[in-house]
Amino acid sequence: MRKTLPLILILGVAACAKSPDAIAPVAMGNAFSGMACGAASQMLAAERPVLAALEQRQRSAVTADAIGVFLILIPVSSLTGNDVTCELAASKGKVLALEARLASC
């Protein structure tokens, strides 16, 4: 039992949701290079609130996982699907790609 509890704690913490700052953006390369500047600007304006909302949801998931691991040794958000790591990474990549497109306008 002495060796099992630390192992369970380590596995529980490792399964926790990542902080939004720790999530790397998905590389989109020149996905928007052919897009008109006006359209890219509109898409960027629409994507920034989406990114902000996803970051807030991810922060909530991190908090819920920390509480869950502390109380019941289970990262609740990671298991219930409230962890939005993939969506957040895609949104970050989209914003970066759109910003790169607008930098060349």
C-alpha positions as CSV (number, residue, x, y, z in Angstrom):
1,M,0.0,0.0,0.0
2,R,2.9,2.4,0.7
3,K,4.2,2.1,-2.8
4,T,0.8,2.0,-4.5
5,L,-0.5,5.4,-3.2
6,P,2.3,7.5,-4.6
7,L,2.0,5.7,-7.9
8,I,-1.7,6.4,-8.0
9,L,-1.1,10.1,-7.2
10,I,1.5,10.4,-9.9
11,L,-0.8,8.8,-12.5
12,G,-3.7,11.0,-11.4
13,V,-1.7,14.2,-11.7
14,A,-0.2,13.1,-15.1
15,A,-3.7,12.7,-16.5
16,C,-4.8,16.2,-15.5
17,A,-5.8,18.7,-18.1
18,K,-3.0,21.0,-19.3
19,S,-2.9,24.7,-18.6
20,P,-3.9,26.8,-21.7
21,D,-0.4,28.3,-21.8
22,A,1.1,24.8,-22.0
23,I,-0.8,23.8,-25.1
24,A,1.1,24.3,-28.3
25,P,-0.8,25.5,-31.4
26,V,-1.4,23.3,-34.3
27,A,0.8,24.2,-37.2
28,M,-1.3,25.4,-40.1
29,G,1.5,26.7,-42.3
30,N,0.1,28.8,-45.2
31,A,-3.4,27.6,-44.9
32,F,-4.8,31.1,-45.3
33,S,-2.2,32.5,-47.7
34,G,-4.7,32.7,-50.6
35,M,-7.4,34.4,-48.6
36,A,-8.2,38.0,-49.2
37,C,-7.0,40.4,-46.5
38,G,-10.6,41.5,-45.6
39,A,-11.8,38.0,-45.2
40,A,-8.8,37.1,-43.1
41,S,-9.4,40.1,-40.9
42,Q,-13.0,39.1,-40.4
43,M,-12.2,35.5,-39.7
44,L,-9.5,36.6,-37.2
45,A,-12.0,38.8,-35.5
46,A,-14.4,35.9,-35.2
47,E,-11.8,33.4,-34.0
48,R,-10.3,35.5,-31.2
49,P,-13.5,35.3,-29.0
50,V,-13.6,31.5,-29.7
51,L,-10.0,31.2,-28.5
52,A,-10.7,33.2,-25.4
53,A,-13.7,31.0,-24.6
54,L,-11.7,27.8,-25.1
55,E,-8.9,29.1,-22.9
56,Q,-11.5,29.8,-20.1
57,R,-13.0,26.4,-20.5
58,Q,-9.5,24.8,-20.3
59,R,-8.7,26.8,-17.1
60,S,-12.0,25.5,-15.6
61,A,-11.0,22.0,-16.6
62,V,-7.6,22.4,-15.0
63,T,-9.2,23.6,-11.8
64,A,-11.8,20.8,-11.8
65,D,-9.0,18.2,-12.3
66,A,-6.9,19.6,-9.5
67,I,-9.9,19.5,-7.1
68,G,-10.9,16.0,-8.3
69,V,-7.4,14.6,-7.8
70,F,-7.2,16.2,-4.4
71,L,-10.5,14.9,-3.2
72,I,-11.0,11.5,-5.0
73,L,-7.7,10.9,-6.9
74,I,-9.5,11.2,-10.2
75,P,-9.0,13.9,-12.9
76,V,-12.7,14.5,-13.4
77,S,-12.5,16.9,-16.4
78,S,-10.1,14.7,-18.3
79,L,-12.4,11.8,-18.0
80,T,-15.7,13.5,-18.6
81,G,-14.6,15.3,-21.8
82,N,-14.4,18.8,-20.4
83,D,-10.8,19.0,-21.4
84,V,-10.6,21.0,-24.7
85,T,-6.9,20.6,-25.4
86,C,-7.4,19.7,-29.1
87,E,-9.9,22.4,-29.9
88,L,-7.7,25.0,-28.1
89,A,-4.6,23.9,-30.0
90,A,-6.5,24.2,-33.3
91,S,-7.8,27.6,-32.5
92,K,-4.4,28.9,-31.4
93,G,-3.0,27.6,-34.7
94,K,-5.8,29.3,-36.7
95,V,-5.2,32.6,-35.0
96,L,-1.5,32.5,-35.6
97,A,-1.9,31.6,-39.3
98,L,-4.5,34.4,-39.8
99,E,-2.2,36.9,-38.0
100,A,0.7,35.8,-40.3
101,R,-1.6,36.3,-43.3
102,L,-2.6,39.8,-42.2
103,A,1.1,40.7,-41.6
104,S,1.7,40.3,-45.3
105,C,-1.3,42.5,-46.3
